[in-house]
């Protein structure tokens, strides 16, 4: 294996390590910041019942693009403020 091939494999291995989530915007009252509720379905370890868990993520929205009720896709990023660790990738569906 040559050096260029090993370097290429290394860059491919480093890509795609950031997480993506889809959720619903629950607040957009802050400037350039959204609060997105992400619902996750997990099985209870003992009772095996499917349970919904909701997490609120603080998302950076540079253009104030999304509004309350919009369905959005967010990506993990470096810390942008005390609570913001996610950025807006795209608005999947606008609120009606």
VOGU-3710 file (C-alpha; in Angstrom, 3 decimals, decimal comma):
1> xxxxxxxxxx> 0,000/0,000/0,000  1,439/3,355/-0,995  1,494/6,491/1,134  -1,241/8,213/-0,862  -3,592/5,225/-0,452  -3,051/5,100/3,317  -3,620/8,876/3,566  -6,826/8,507/1,549  -8,094/5,733/3,840  -7,256/7,819/6,887
11> xxxxxxxxxx> -9,291/10,800/5,650  -12,227/8,506/4,803  -12,076/7,049/8,319  -12,158/10,544/9,845  -15,204/11,685/7,884  -18,762/11,111/9,123  -18,008/11,077/12,816  -20,468/13,879/13,587  -24,009/12,986/14,571  -27,176/14,077/12,765
21> xxxxxxxxxx> -30,608/14,311/14,375  -34,105/15,204/13,174  -36,566/17,000/15,390  -39,249/19,629/15,824  -38,558/23,292/16,630  -40,205/24,178/19,960  -38,771/27,686/20,376  -37,268/30,283/18,060  -37,505/33,392/20,216  -33,727/33,763/20,667
31> xxxxxxxxxx> -31,598/35,449/18,005  -29,837/32,876/15,778  -30,765/30,063/18,190  -33,463/27,386/18,072  -34,586/24,856/20,634  -35,260/21,542/18,899  -37,022/18,609/20,579  -35,626/15,275/19,397  -37,744/12,224/20,205  -36,017/8,875/20,558
41> xxxxxxxxxx> -37,754/5,506/20,870  -35,943/3,008/23,116  -36,870/-0,330/24,645  -37,073/-0,424/28,430  -34,297/-2,733/29,678  -36,468/-4,672/32,122  -40,034/-4,386/30,846  -39,212/-4,407/27,100  -41,844/-1,766/26,400  -40,999/0,912/23,840
51> xxxxxxxxxx> -40,622/4,281/25,561  -40,292/7,733/23,989  -37,546/9,952/25,354  -37,365/13,617/24,380  -34,222/15,721/24,467  -33,981/19,445/23,842  -31,052/20,568/21,715  -29,892/24,151/21,333  -29,221/24,743/17,646  -27,376/27,535/15,820
61> xxxxxxxxxx> -29,517/29,045/13,036  -27,380/31,745/11,404  -30,142/33,120/9,144  -33,066/32,805/11,585  -34,504/30,473/8,946  -36,718/28,071/10,935  -39,813/28,789/13,009  -41,856/27,036/15,665  -43,326/23,746/14,460  -40,844/23,219/11,615
71> xxxxxxxxxx> -39,268/19,800/11,192  -35,479/20,201/10,919  -32,244/18,231/10,535  -29,344/19,281/12,774  -25,666/18,294/12,905  -23,280/18,084/15,818  -20,598/20,775/15,857  -17,984/22,351/18,112  -19,291/24,244/21,157  -20,689/27,574/19,951
81> xxxxxxxxxx> -21,812/28,859/23,355  -22,541/27,543/26,842  -25,390/25,306/25,611  -25,198/25,313/21,788  -23,521/22,223/20,327  -25,605/21,743/17,161  -26,139/23,631/13,887  -29,070/23,701/11,486  -28,477/21,659/8,312  -31,855/21,971/6,618
91> xxxxxx> -35,532/22,591/7,196  -37,296/19,369/6,229  -40,886/20,580/6,505  -42,399/23,963/7,313  -45,154/24,319/9,917  -48,615/24,729/8,468
//
